[in-house]
Each structure stands twice: as structure tokens, then as C-alpha cells.
Amino acid sequence: MKFLENLELREDQLIYPSPRNPRLKGLSPEEPGVKALAASIRKDGQLQPVIVQKVGGKYETVDGDRRCVAIFKVLKWKTVKAAAYELSNREAMRLRLIANIQKEDLSSAEKGKYCFDLFNLIVQDDNLDPVEAWSNKAAKSKYLAQLSSEVGVKPGTIINWVRLWQSYPPEAQKLIASNKEGLRRGLVPPTTALEAAYLARYLGVKSTSVLELTMKNAWSHKDLSEVKRLCKNGETVTLATLPDYVNQVRRKRTTRLCTFDAASYHRFLEKSRMQKIRFDDYLNLSVEFALYNFVAFKQFVTEKVQGN
């Protein structure tokens, strides 16, 4: 890592956000954190230069993507202060991870992806295969210790981050890591990504198609699971009608209300007041009694039905 010079760079001289930024979420000028950073820079000036490296005829950010967005997109300033360094791929990756690893908006999955990428680079420097090194207990322990030393995080924590990232299906990893603007709004949990992949099999389409819709519409694991159940029961669902079916199962979840006739409602209300119990608690206790005293409740229902 070699310092080259301090610069004042225009927006057209920069590559930002860096495609190698470990933060997979977007860096929108509308985000509260970016707006707060812009307000701070407006008040006190740019106290820290952006760290950059020369890539072709431009400078790519290594640390400072958020500052660039705040300065160019929010404040509309013409230039940003930058410090240029000569860096190897490994040095640049390590700096990006260290710069972002303590930030609240960097998810564990993002840290896992970046730690695994850095692990691969360290292993490749010794001319070894990263997959074999990760699978070999001794090699994995050795290189994890090295990675831990470089980024200042315990090996056990790194393993947990990497396992979370690896729990995503390969299709989801490719989509999430591609940094397409439409997919950078946030990550889906691994269980949701897996459910999307399973549902795609029932629809007879590529899993990436369902994953893209899941991310775009912020569908939950439960949404996809209930649609999958409909498919199992013979419902004909296509990729085009999938959003309609998700809306349908969501409506069913929100409209399953318990109804009473007016006379029953007033009797319930009176009884709850007599026993000094909240009305909704009284109803819940009544349902609980019916569920856990099934023999007595069954006899009560039988007598009612026969009496009618």
C-alpha cells in the first residue's frame, strides 16, 4: 500500500459507488444516513478525504462512497477531496471491508460475502484452491486466523458471517451480489430466498425470475410458502399471476376475523365486565377453553346441535 497524492476530483473523474463495495444495499441520496452525512459536511466541511485508486483513466473509490453521494448528489458540490493510493486487489478489498465492517447498515450477509471473497484472495496468493482450503480443517483454520488478523474480527464471527452468506442458494447470491439497482434496496433472508427457489420449481420457471419478484415486492417466506401450498393442491399458478396469488393469500391472512351476532357480543361483553377481564382477553380465554377442554366442548356442541 503506497500513498501517491492528494487530489481534488470531479464527479466525472470518479468511479463510485465502487462495484467492489461490500455494501450490497443501494447508496441513495434519499437515505437518512446519507442526508445526515451531507448536513455534517455542509456544516464542518469534508474532514476526511475519499480513498481512491487509479483504474484506467479514472479513480475508483476504496473508501468514501457515501461521502461522494452526499457531496455530489445532495450538496451538488463540484469536487471531492481524495487521497490516491497504489493498492493490490487484496489490500483494496481489506480496506473496503475494514471501512465498512462496523457500520450499522452493513448486514451480516454482506460481511459474509466480502470475508469469503477476501479469504479466497488470501488462499490464491499461496496458489491454493479456495474451495479445497475452506473444506480442509487445518487450511481453513490457518487462513481464517490470517484473515482475522487483517480485519480485526474473531474467526468464529467470520465463520458465522460466511455461513449465512453461503446459506443463500447460488442463484440468490448472483442476484444479490450483482448490485443491479433494482435489487440493491435490501437483502432477503436465506429462508425466503430458498422458498422462492422451491416455488420456481412448481411454476416451471427459472428461480431467478421468482427471486427478482420476491426482492422487488418484498414478499415474505410465509407469502411464498402459502402460494406453494396452493400449487401442491392443484392450483394453476404462473409467473404472470404470481403477484395476484401473493396478494390473495395476504388478504386471507388479514381478513380471517371472528364474528358474532349482536346478542352474543353483548353477552360476552357483560360477562367480561362481571369478571373484570378485558373483552379481548375474555374471548381468547374462551377459545383456549374450547381448544384444551375438547371433550366438554364437544359435548356442549353436540347438545346444541341436537337441541336445534
C-alpha positions in Angstrom: 0.0 0.0 0.0 1.7 3.2 -1.2 0.4 6.7 -0.9 0.6 8.7 -4.2 -1.0 12.1 -3.8 -3.9 14.2 -2.5 -6.4 15.3 -5.2 -9.5 17.4 -5.9 -11.6 15.2 -8.1 -14.7 16.0 -10.2 -17.6 13.5 -10.4 -16.7 12.5 -14.0 -13.2 11.5 -12.8 -14.6 9.0 -10.3 -16.0 5.5 -10.3 -18.5 5.4 -7.5 -20.1 3.7 -5.8 -17.4 1.1 -6.4 -18.7 -2.2 -7.8 -16.5 -3.8 -5.2 -18.1 -2.0 -2.3 -19.1 -4.7 0.3 -22.4 -2.8 1.0 -24.9 -4.6 -1.3 -27.7 -2.1 -0.5 -28.0 1.0 -2.6 -26.4 4.3 -1.6 -29.4 6.6 -2.5 -29.2 10.3 -1.8 -32.6 9.9 -0.2 -31.4 7.6 2.6 -31.5 9.3 6.0 -27.8 8.4 6.7 -26.6 10.0 3.5 -28.7 13.1 4.2 -27.3 13.4 7.7 -23.7 13.0 6.4 -24.4 15.7 3.9 -25.6 18.0 6.6 -22.5 17.4 8.6 -20.2 18.1 5.6 -22.1 21.3 4.8 -21.6 22.5 8.4 -18.0 21.4 9.0 -16.6 20.7 5.6 -15.2 17.5 4.3 -12.9 16.4 7.1 -11.8 13.1 5.7 -10.6 12.6 2.1 -12.1 9.8 0.0 -9.6 7.0 -0.6 -9.2 6.1 -4.3 -7.1 4.0 -6.6 -6.3 4.6 -10.3 -8.3 2.3 -12.6 -7.7 3.0 -16.2 -8.2 6.7 -16.8 -10.4 7.3 -13.7 -10.2 6.9 -9.9 -12.2 4.2 -8.2 -13.3 4.7 -4.6 -11.9 2.3 -2.0 -13.5 4.1 1.0 -15.9 7.0 0.8 -18.8 6.1 -1.5 -21.3 7.6 1.0 -19.3 10.9 1.1 -19.3 11.0 -2.7 -23.1 10.6 -2.9 -23.6 13.2 -0.1 -21.2 15.7 -1.8 -22.2 15.2 -5.5 -25.9 14.2 -5.2 -27.1 16.1 -2.1 -24.8 19.1 -1.7 -24.1 19.4 -5.5 -20.5 20.4 -4.9 -18.2 20.3 -7.9 -15.3 18.4 -6.4 -14.4 16.0 -3.6 -11.1 15.7 -1.6 -9.4 12.4 -2.3 -6.2 10.6 -1.3 -4.8 8.3 -4.1 -3.0 5.1 -3.2 -1.4 2.3 -5.1 -3.1 -0.9 -3.9 -3.1 -4.6 -4.7 -6.5 -6.3 -5.0 -6.1 -7.8 -1.6 -5.1 -4.5 0.0 -8.1 -2.7 -1.6 -10.5 -5.4 -0.5 -9.2 -5.4 3.1 -9.5 -1.6 3.3 -13.1 -1.7 2.0 -14.1 -4.3 4.5 -12.4 -2.6 7.5 -14.0 0.7 6.5 -17.5 -0.8 6.3 -17.4 -3.7 8.8 -18.6 -1.6 11.8 -21.3 0.3 10.0 -24.8 -0.5 11.1 -26.2 -0.7 7.6 -23.8 -3.4 6.5 -25.7 -6.7 7.0 -24.1 -9.9 8.2 -24.7 -11.5 4.8 -22.8 -8.7 3.1 -19.9 -9.1 5.6 -20.0 -12.9 4.9 -19.8 -12.4 1.2 -16.9 -10.0 1.5 -15.0 -12.0 4.1 -15.3 -15.1 1.8 -14.0 -13.1 -1.2 -11.1 -11.9 0.9 -10.4 -15.5 2.2 -10.3 -16.6 -1.5 -7.7 -13.9 -2.4 -5.5 -14.8 0.6 -5.6 -18.5 -0.3 -4.9 -17.8 -4.0 -1.8 -15.8 -3.0 -0.4 -19.2 -1.9 -1.6 -20.8 -5.2 -4.2 -23.0 -3.5 -7.8 -23.7 -4.4 -10.1 -21.6 -2.2 -12.9 -24.3 -2.1 -10.4 -27.0 -1.1 -8.9 -24.7 1.6 -12.3 -23.9 3.0 -13.1 -27.6 3.2 -9.8 -28.6 4.8 -10.0 -28.1 8.5 -6.3 -27.3 9.0 -6.0 -25.0 6.0 -9.3 -23.3 6.9 -8.1 -22.6 10.4 -4.8 -21.2 9.2 -6.2 -18.8 6.6 -9.1 -17.8 8.9 -6.5 -16.8 11.5 -4.7 -14.7 8.9 -8.0 -13.1 7.7 -9.0 -12.4 11.3 -5.7 -10.6 11.9 -6.1 -8.5 8.8 -9.7 -7.3 9.5 -9.7 -7.4 13.3 -12.6 -9.8 13.8 -12.6 -13.1 15.6 -12.5 -16.3 13.3 -15.8 -17.6 14.9 -17.6 -14.4 13.9 -16.2 -14.6 10.3 -17.3 -18.2 10.0 -20.9 -17.3 11.1 -21.0 -14.4 8.6 -19.7 -16.7 5.8 -22.1 -19.5 6.7 -25.0 -17.0 6.5 -23.9 -15.9 3.0 -23.4 -19.5 1.9 -26.9 -20.4 3.1 -28.3 -18.5 0.2 -29.0 -20.5 -3.0 -26.4 -19.8 -5.7 -29.0 -18.0 -7.8 -29.8 -15.6 -5.0 -26.1 -15.0 -4.4 -25.6 -14.0 -8.0 -28.6 -11.7 -8.0 -27.7 -10.0 -4.7 -24.1 -9.6 -5.5 -24.7 -8.3 -9.0 -25.6 -4.9 -7.5 -28.4 -4.2 -10.0 -30.1 -1.0 -9.0 -33.5 -2.7 -8.7 -32.1 -5.4 -6.3 -29.9 -3.2 -4.1 -32.7 -1.9 -2.0 -32.2 -4.7 0.5 -31.4 -8.3 1.1 -33.9 -11.1 1.6 -33.4 -13.7 4.4 -31.9 -17.0 3.2 -35.1 -18.9 4.1 -37.1 -16.6 1.8 -34.6 -17.0 -1.0 -34.8 -20.8 -0.7 -38.6 -20.7 -0.6 -38.5 -18.6 -3.8 -36.3 -21.2 -5.5 -38.6 -24.1 -4.4 -41.7 -22.2 -5.6 -40.0 -21.7 -9.0 -39.9 -25.4 -9.5 -43.6 -25.7 -9.1 -44.1 -22.8 -11.6 -41.7 -24.4 -14.1 -39.6 -21.2 -14.3 -36.0 -20.2 -13.5 -35.5 -19.5 -9.8 -34.0 -16.1 -10.7 -37.4 -15.0 -12.0 -39.2 -15.6 -8.7 -36.2 -14.2 -6.7 -36.3 -11.0 -8.6 -40.1 -10.6 -8.0 -39.6 -11.5 -4.3 -36.9 -8.8 -3.8 -38.8 -6.2 -5.9 -42.1 -6.7 -4.0 -40.6 -7.5 -0.5 -42.5 -10.8 -0.3 -42.0 -12.8 2.9 -41.2 -16.5 3.4 -44.9 -17.0 4.5 -46.2 -15.4 1.3 -44.3 -17.8 -0.9 -45.0 -20.8 1.3 -48.7 -20.3 1.1 -48.6 -19.9 -2.6 -46.5 -23.1 -2.8 -49.2 -24.9 -0.8 -51.8 -23.8 -3.4 -49.7 -25.2 -6.2 -49.4 -28.5 -4.3 -53.2 -28.6 -4.0 -53.6 -28.3 -7.8 -53.9 -24.5 -8.3 -52.5 -23.3 -11.6 -50.1 -20.5 -10.8 -47.9 -18.9 -13.4 -45.2 -16.3 -13.1 -47.5 -13.7 -14.5 -50.3 -14.5 -12.0 -47.9 -15.0 -9.0 -48.3 -11.4 -7.7 -52.1 -11.8 -7.7 -51.8 -15.1 -5.7 -49.5 -13.5 -3.2 -52.0 -10.6 -2.7 -54.7 -13.2 -2.4 -53.0 -15.1 0.5 -52.1 -11.9 2.2 -55.8 -10.7 2.1 -56.9 -14.0 3.6 -54.5 -13.6 6.5 -55.8 -10.2 7.3 -59.5 -10.9 6.8 -59.8 -14.0 9.0 -61.8 -12.2 11.6 -64.0 -13.7 14.3 -67.7 -12.5 14.0 -70.6 -12.6 16.5 -74.3 -11.8 16.3 -75.3 -8.8 18.3 -76.8 -10.8 21.2 -73.7 -12.9 21.6 -71.5 -9.9 21.5 -73.4 -8.1 24.3 -73.4 -11.3 26.4 -69.7 -11.7 26.0 -69.2 -8.0 26.9 -71.4 -8.3 30.0 -69.5 -11.4 31.3 -66.1 -9.9 30.7 -67.2 -6.8 32.8 -68.6 -9.0 35.6 -65.3 -10.9 35.8 -63.3 -7.7 35.4 -61.4 -9.1 32.4 -60.6 -7.2 29.2 -63.0 -8.1 26.4 -60.3 -9.4 24.0 -58.7 -11.4 26.9 -62.1 -13.0 27.7 -62.6 -14.0 24.0 -59.1 -15.5 23.9 -59.7 -17.5 27.1 -63.0 -18.8 25.7 -61.2 -20.0 22.6 -58.4 -21.5 24.7 -61.0 -23.4 26.8 -62.6 -24.8 23.7 -59.2 -26.0 22.4 -57.9 -27.6 25.6 -61.2 -28.9 27.0 -62.2 -30.6 23.9 -64.4 -33.4 25.4 -66.5 -31.0 27.4 -66.7 -28.6 24.4 -67.7 -31.4 22.0 -70.5 -32.5 24.4 -71.7 -28.8 24.6 -71.7 -28.5 20.8 -73.5 -31.9 20.3 -76.2 -30.9 22.7 -76.6 -27.5 21.0 -76.8 -29.1 17.6 -79.3 -31.8 18.7 -81.3 -29.2 20.5 -81.7 -27.2 17.3 
